[in-house]
């Protein structure tokens, strides 16, 4: 058990280091040479650096300090410690690496700068660290005032890009918004994965044939639990199974078709699934091997 924890900790820091390298490539090889911005604390540091001759590494650390202090009171100390190490590591890597400018095409700079930066931030977050403190600010204001984290970060970046348009130029602000959008999307994909899963709950009197069809035709695993339908304590009641499954969003139309063929009046509830861990997520039906279901854990 001790060796497992040690290996997991080493793996986390190794992945964080890889995330730092990707983020620094996005900054040093794409954004910094062209004075393009990203959102959050990184964007503030880049904006100040574009106006004053101050080392970007120093700015990244300095502007992160207030957010790390907030993080001490809003998130776990372990995350704060990891984040301190990560931010200092990013600052040092930017300071000493010497990437040349890869392209002068502004569109490519925005896209690939955001891609590398977003991948680096996403890998760090997956391993319990942050490279940008604006997420910590969002958590703090959410706990204190009830604002959603997304709204807080959006408002924060609207102010930042408005200042950019006034201080530098509207063109740079627009390209910086594009960089931020790419960064945010790649960060989400890195954290949540490229497969987009959706949860489905099905209520139907014909639950038995629906269960069989989902497993055989869709190749999906499922869970059932007991339900009861009626009109109060004195009315007619009926027991049945409620079906719960998780499928890839690309299969949702096929699932609707399967259910409609059996019971057009089935009650179906769909909901987004951000993370799935443990258990049998999917089965794949191999028709060449006597229609056996092969499990992928």
LUMMARMAR-704399 format. One record per atom (N, C-alpha, C): x, y, z. Coordinates in steps of 0.05 Angstrom, whole numbers, plus 5000, padded with zeros to 4 digits. Example, Ala and Ser with C-alpha at 12.3 -4.5 7.8 and 13.67 -1.06 7.14 Angstrom:
2
526448865156
524649105156
526449345156
525749555142
527349795143
525850015157
END
This chain:
297
501649765000
500050005000
501750255000
503950255016
505750485018
507050534991
507950314978
509250334952
507350444931
504850364933
502750464914
502350754917
502250854942
501851144946
504251304936
506651194941
509151324932
509151344902
508551114889
508451114859
506451314849
504051324862
501951504853
502851794855
504251854877
505252134882
507352204861
509152024856
511252074836
509952114808
507951944802
506551964776
505152234774
503952324795
502552584795
504452814789
506752814803
508653034799
510053014771
510352774761
511552734734
509552854714
506952794717
505052904698
504753204701
504953314725
504853604729
507253734715
509553604717
511953704703
511553714673
510253504662
509653494634
507753724626
505753764644
503853984639
505254254639
507154294657
508654544658
510254584632
511454374622
512954394597
511054484574
508654354572
506754434551
505854724554
505254804578
504255074583
506455274576
508955214583
511155404578
511655424548
511255204533
511555214504
509455404492
506955374502
504855554492
505455844497
506655904521
507256184528
509756284513
511956134515
514456224505
514756214475
513656014462
513955974433
511756114417
509456174430
507156284415
506256554426
505356564451
504056804461
505957034467
508056984482
509857194491
511157354468
512257224447
513557374426
511657564411
509057514413
507057674398
505257844416
505857844442
504258004461
501357924461
500757664456
498057564458
497457484487
494957494495
494257444522
492557184524
492357084548
490456874555
488656994576
486856834587
485156934609
486556894636
485256974657
486156914684
488657064692
490056944712
492557064722
494657074701
494856874684
496756874662
496357114644
493757174638
493157404622
493957664634
493557694661
494457934675
497457974673
498857754678
501757764676
502757844648
501457724627
502257794600
501558084593
499258184603
498558464598
500458654611
501158604636
503158784649
505858764636
506658524628
509258494615
509358644588
507058664574
506958804549
507359104552
506759204576
506959494581
509459574596
510559394611
512859454627
514959244623
517459314625
519659134621
520258984647
518358794653
518658634678
518658344669
520358194682
520657904675
517957764679
517057614659
514457474660
514457264683
516657144688
516756944710
516157064737
517357304741
516757444767
513857524768
512757614746
509857694746
508057464752
508557234740
506856994744
506856924773
509156924786
509256844815
507857064832
508457314826
507457534842
504357554841
503257524817
500357544814
498957294824
500357074827
499156834837
498956824868
500656984881
500756974911
498057034924
496557244916
493957294929
492057064925
492056944902
490256724897
490956474912
493556434916
494456204932
493756244962
493856484971
492956544998
489956485001
488456574981
485556504981
485156204981
486856064965
486655774964
487155634990
488755755007
489455645033
486855615050
484955795045
482455795061
480155665047
480455605021
478155505006
478555224995
480955134990
481554864981
483454734999
484054484994
485854335012
488654445011
490154415033
492854505035
494654355016
493954105010
495453944992
495354064964
493054154956
492754284929
494354544928
494354694950
495854944951
498854894949
499854694963
502654624962
503454544934
501854374922
502354284894
502354524875
500454704880
500154934862
502555124865
503555164889
505955324893
508255214878
508654944881
510854814867
510554844837
508054804827
507554814798
507955094787
507055294801
507255574790
510255654790
511655584811
514555644812
516055494790
515255244786
516455084765
515955204737
513455294733
512755424707
514455674703
514655844724
516256084723
519156034716
520355824729
523155764725
523555654696
521655484687
521955364661
521755584639
519955774643
519755994623
522256164624
523356204648
525756364651
528156244636
528555984637
530955864627
530755724600
528255664592
527955534565
528355744543
529055654520
529655834498
528355734472
525755734472
524255654448
524255884428
524855824403
524656034382
521756064373
521156294361
518556344350
517956154328
515756004330
515155794311
513755904286
511856094290
510356214268
509756504274
509256654253
508456934256
505456974247
504256754240
501356764233
499756794258
498257014259
496757084284
494656874291
493356764271
491256564276
492556314288
494756224276
496155984286
497256034314
498156274319
499156334346
496956314367
494556414360
492356404379
491456114384
491255964362
490255694365
492255514379
494755504369
496655314381
497755414408
497855674411
498555774438
496555684459
493955714452
491855624470
491755324473
492455184452
492454884453
494554784473
496954884470
499154794488
498554884517
497755134520
497255234547
494855094560
492755044545
490454904556
491054614564
492654484547
493454204554
495054194579
496954384582
498554404606
496954454631
495154644629
493454714652
491654474659
490454344639
488754114644
490153884657
492553824648
494153604660
494753664689
495453914695
496053994723
493553964740
491254054730
488754034746
488053744751
488353574731
487753294735
489453164757
491753284763
493453174783
493553344808
491453494813
491153634838
492753894841
493154034819
494654284820
493354484802
494154744805
493254944786
495655104777
495555194752
497655364741
496555654738
493955684743
492755944741
490855974765
491156194780
489656234805
486756324802
485856394777
483156494775
481056294782
481756034779
479855824788
479455824818
481655884833
481455904862
479656144870
479956364855
478256594860
475356524856
474756374834
472056284829
470956114851
472555934862
471655764884
471055924909
472756124915
472356294938
469856454937
469356594914
466956754911
464456584910
464756344899
462456164899
461656084927
463556024944
463055944972
461956184987
462956424982
462256654997
459656784989
459156804962
456856954953
454956784935
455656544928
453856374913
454056404883
455856574873
456056594844
457256344833
456456274808
457656034796
460556094788
462255894789
465055924782
465356014753
463755904735
463955984707
463356274703
461256384717
460556664714
462756844725
463956764747
466156924759
468456944740
469356714729
471656714711
471056874685
468556844675
467756984651
467757294656
466657374679
466657664686
469557764689
471257604702
474057674706
475457724679
474857544660
476257564634
475057784616
472457844619
471258064604
472758324611
473158364637
474658604646
477458604635
478858374636
481558354627
481758414597
480058304581
480258344552
479258624544
477558744560
476759024555
479059204559
480559164580
482959314586
485059274564
485259034554
487158964532
486459124507
483859134501
482959284477
483559574479
483359684504
483959974508
486960034509
488459864522
491259914527
492959844502
492459604490
494059514468
492659574441
490759404435
489159444410
486759254410
484759324395
482459144393
483158884379
484958894360
485758654345
487158454365
488958554381
490258374400
488258264420
486358424428
484258334447
482658114434
481958134409
480357934395
481957674392
484457694384
486057454382
486457324410
486657494431
486957384458
484457244467
482157344459
479557204465
479556934452
480456924427
480656664413
482556474427
484756574436
486656414452
485456304477
483956484491
482556394516
480556184510
478956214489
476956014482
478255734477
480355744461
481755494455
482955374480
484155534497
485355444522
483255314540
480955454543
478855354560
477755084550
477355064524
476254824512
478154584515
480754634509
482754424511
483154344540
482954534559
483154474587
480854284595
478454344587
476154174593
476453894581
477353884556
477753624543
479953454557
482053594566
484153454580
483253344607
481653504621
480653424648
478553204645
476653234627
474353054626
474652834606
476652854588
476952654567
475552734542
476252594520
475052664494
472352524490
471852314505
469252184502
467152324519
464852374507
462752534520
460552334528
460352274554
458452084564
455952224574
453752074573
451152174582
449751954598
448552034620
447051844636
444151834627
442951604628
440151564619
438651394640
436351494648
434551344665
431951294649
431051034649
428750954633
426650824651
424250924650
422050814665
419950704646
419450444647
417550324628
416550064639
414049994633
412849744641
414249514626
415349574603
416649364587
419649374591
420349384617
423249414624
424949174616
423748934617
425348694611
426348694582
424648724562
425648734535
427448974529
426949194543
428649434539
431449374550
431649254573
434249184584
435848994565
434448794555
435748604537
436748744512
435048914501
435749054476
438149244479
438149384502
440349574507
443049424509
442949194523
445449044526
446348914501
444448804485
445248654461
445648844437
443849024432
444049194408
445849434412
445849554436
447449784441
450149714452
450249484466
452749384478
453549544502
451549644517
452049804541
451349654566
453049694587
452349594613
450149764626
448749644646
446649804658
446249704687
444749874702
444049804730
441049844732
439749664747
436849694751
436249714781
434149864788
433349874816
430249884817
429149794839
426249764841
424850024843
422650044828
420850274829
418050194834
416350394841
413550334846
411850554833
409750484820
408050674806
405150634816
403850864822
401050844832
399751104837
397551104851
395951344856
395551394886
397651394901
397351424929
397051164944
396651184970
396550944987
394050774982
391850894972
389450744967
389050664938
390750774920
390450724892
391850474882
391550414857
392850184845
395850234843
397450034851
400350064850
401549834834
403849894823
405149694806
408249714810
409549494814
412449494817
413849434791
416049554786
417549504761
420449584766
422249524747
425049594748
425549854734
427150024746
428050274733
430850224722
431250294697
433750244683
435550494684
438050454692
439950664692
442450574677
443350734657
445650664641
447250914634
449750874626
451451094617
452551014590
452151194570
452951134543
454351374531
455851324509
457051544495
454851714481
455251974481
453152144469
452552084440
454451974426
454051904398
452051684395
451551524416
449751304414
446951374424
446451624431
443851694443
441551654424
441851714398
439751684379
439051384375
441051224375
440650934372
439150834397
439750934420
438450854445
435450934444
434851174434
432051254432
430551074412
431851004391
430550824371
430050554383
431850454398
431450184411
429050194430
428950404447
426850424466
424150474452
424050644432
421550704418
420450464404
422150284394
421150044381
419749854401
420449884426
419249704446
416949844461
417350094469
415350244484
415550544478
413750644461
413850924454
413051104477
411850994497
410951154520
412951144543
415251034539
417251014560
418151294569
418551324595
419451574607
422551574608
423851764595
426751764593
427852024604
429752004621
431152244632
434052224625
435152444613
437952444605
439452664622
441952614628
443552804644
446552774637
447952994638
450852994632
452352844653
454452704645
456252564663
459052674660
460152794681
462752924680
465052724684
464552524700
466652334707
465452064713
466851854704
465951584709
468351424720
468051294742
470351144754
469350884765
470850664759
470150414771
467850274757
467450024763
465249874751
465649814722
463549714709
463649654681
462349884666
463950034652
462850264639
461450184613
462750014597
461449934572
462049644566
460249524551
460749264540
460749284510
462349114498
462349104468
461548834459
459648824442
458548574432
460148474409
461348244412
462948114391
461247894377
460147964355
458347774341
459847534330
462447564327
464047344315
464647134336
464247184361
464946994382
462446914398
460446814384
458046714396
456546924411
456847184402
455447404414
456047444444
458547404451
459347444479
459947734484
459347824508
459948104515
462648124528
464348294517
467048334527
467048584544
467848564568
467748784587
470248954585
469749224586
472049404589
471649554616
473549514634
473249634660
474149934659
END
